[in-house]
Amino acid sequence: MTDSQLVSEGEVSYARQAFAGKTVAIIGYGNQGRAHAQNLRDSGVSVRIGCSTESRGFAAAETDGFSPVDAVGAAAEADLVIAALPDTLHSKLIPPLLDAMRPSAVIGFLHGFSAHFGLVSLPKSRGAVLLAPKGPGTALRQRFLEGMGIPALLATADSSNAADAELLALGWADGIGCTRAGVVRTTFAAEAETDLFGEQAVLCGGLMGLIRAAYETLVQAGYPPLIAYMECAHEVKQIADLVCDRGLDGMLSAISPTARFGAVDAAPRIVDDALRERLKAMLTSVQDGSFAQRLASETAAGWPRTSGLRRELHASGVESAGREVRALLPWLRIPQGSSQ
């Protein structure tokens, strides 16, 4: 493991000059691709969009004022080719991009998964970089429009032109606004493994599982579903915002003494030695590649478990209660006549 390192303002300034006049191809126009494309364009960068005419991204790109072309055609024109594609499609779609790219062009990833776990093979002669903004594309775009940015992780693969590749990556980070917040150097391995672990343990798997278990505990004890949802799901964002803005200690200082005592009293009983061992096993499965193998098997089978979970959730009491709560929130109400 290597220590993380914050990119300096001097490095950003130098990279900004080196990035001037470069052409960027963004392959895919989903949540992240759209934000990167719009931010880069607004920063004066020449942007090409590559996606198939059948995709939803093609129409969205045209609506946003781009002239999308096929992915290979876009890649052939660019100095930096950003693969804004789902990880599970990389093994199929990235090799043709690599073949089409100029010898000096650099391939850019938003996540280290496919390169680190061998879904794609990167020749030593090809510069490859990773830029992973720590937030969804909507947040990346919104903060940019506000004159700010969100932090990002940056990594450079070992290649014959790694130094030049990193300059392009820093220019890319600057163009989407991440240097306004901070860019931290890391490795493909560290980004991929920590990201996969964090998604499972806390951000998605852990959070969703804890919300459902707590909600079901209250409902089974006879409490109204609406109140159970408010307490166990709706208020999560408010606490998460406090943690994001102030840290854990700052969050504790901002809540009531009763809530603070509840947190201190409950945490060691929820996060016990058995849970810590399960977390260690989860991390090991990421590090040794077994999680990647399970993901590949699930993808090949057509995502039956994830599709089944979404159907189950949609029909569940927790989602029904959630829809009722969200209907009470003025900022979520959709105006009459608008599309949903």
HELIX and SHEET records of a PDB file:
HELIX    1   1 GLU A    9  PHE A   19  1                                  11    
HELIX    2   2 ASN A   31  ASP A   42  1                                  12    
HELIX    3   3 ARG A   56  THR A   63  1                                   8    
HELIX    4   4 ALA A   71  ALA A   76  1                                   6    
HELIX    5   5 ASP A   87  LEU A   89  5                                   3    
HELIX    6   6 HIS A   90  ALA A  100  1                                  11    
HELIX    7   7 PHE A  113  HIS A  116  1                                   4    
HELIX    8   8 GLY A  137  LEU A  145  1                                   9    
HELIX    9   9 ALA A  162  GLY A  175  1                                  14    
HELIX   10  10 CYS A  178  ARG A  180  5                                   3    
HELIX   11  11 PHE A  188  GLY A  198  1                                  11    
HELIX   12  12 GLU A  199  LEU A  203  3                                   5    
HELIX   13  13 GLY A  205  GLN A  220  1                                  16    
HELIX   14  14 PRO A  225  TYR A  229  1                                   5    
HELIX   15  15 MET A  230  HIS A  234  3                                   5    
HELIX   16  16 VAL A  236  ALA A  254  1                                  19    
HELIX   17  17 PRO A  257  ILE A  270  1                                  14    
HELIX   18  18 ASP A  273  GLN A  287  1                                  15    
HELIX   19  19 SER A  290  ALA A  300  1                                  11    
HELIX   20  20 PRO A  304  HIS A  314  1                                  11    
HELIX   21  21 GLY A  317  ALA A  327  1                                  11    
HELIX   22  22 PRO A  330  LEU A  332  5                                   3    
SHEET    1   A 8 GLN A   5  LEU A   6  0                                        
SHEET    2   A 8 VAL A 183  ARG A 185 -1                                        
SHEET    3   A 8 ALA A 152  THR A 156  1                                        
SHEET    4   A 8 GLY A 127  PRO A 133 -1                                        
SHEET    5   A 8 VAL A 106  PHE A 109  1                                        
SHEET    6   A 8 LEU A  80  ALA A  83  1                                        
SHEET    7   A 8 THR A  23  ILE A  27  1                                        
SHEET    8   A 8 SER A  46  GLY A  50  1                                        
END                                                                             
